[in-house]
Amino acid sequence: MNNASPPKPLKRSYNQTARAEAAEATVARIVEVFHEFLQTDWYDDISLERIAKAARVTVPTVLRRFGSKEGLLVAVRDKMEREIDERRIVPSGDLVAIVDGIVNDYEASGDMILRVLALEDRLPVLKELADYGRVQHREWLEQSFSPQLAGKTPAEVEWMLDSLMAALDLYVWKVLRKDRGRSPPETARIMRSLVKGILDGQ
């Protein structure tokens, strides 16, 4: 007869898992708080103390997780990139879907990005963020318009991408939505006409 005692529950393993999940939730909460502040406030007006208080943690906790405010901005950038990718999932070559996707994205993140661009010449960390966004935007355009770019020479592709970047730039959205008071559908309609003119002219 086997008198061996049954194995004890792996309490330590459970506790470690719970702690890891709590730490992950804390990180996500800090990133979310900073992202929310960036939607309404200027980057240099947002202090680590304010972030920590809103996230219900201490400043040392923020620094331990992210190293600095700049490190936290990188985490926000990664979060934004995932959200932007989700908003911009469209069939390649579908002009209507592409423009609607980018207008929807600007509706969600445009105001915040405009504040980043306004400070990029003064704050290197925001310049880096803006340049990263430009690269990602161009790559998205190249992928989205891949059917229209197929068969073009490298020089023609560069010309078309530069033209598409201009037609679908954030500042075009700003002029139409903020300065002229156009609705999102009206804005999308005008931007589609710009893109169509580029594509038809090739």
Buried (B, 14 or more C-beta within 10 A) or exposed (E): EEEEEEEEEEEEEEEEEEEEEEEEEBBEBBBBBBBBBBEEEBBEEBEBEBBBEBBEBEBEBBBEBBEEBBEBBBBBBEBBEEBBEEBBEBEEBBBEBBBBBBBBBBBBBBBBBBBBBEBBEEBEBBBBBBEEBEEBBBEBBBEBBEEBBEEBEEEEBEBBBEBBEEBBBBEBBBBBBEEEEBEBEBBBBBBBEBBEEBBEEE
